[in-house]
């Protein structure tokens, strides 16, 4: 039940797809019910809120056949409201 474990499960599914193998069983990962449901349901919004890295999530979305517009629509409202400014702009 950690962000690393969930991300590892997503990564392993991506690697299996690249190699033409069936998706691995999620029994080998200690996932909570919400994490397991988000992974099996390919719920990008829930995976984002559970802490999956955006780069990994993007690859997962592409492997699921989700279009860029569909991906964007699923993630609407999940970004943080406050954006930092780069240090080079501070002065």
Helices and strands as residue ranges (DSSP letters): H 3-18, G 26-28, H 33-40, H 44-49, H 54-63, H 68-74, G 87-89
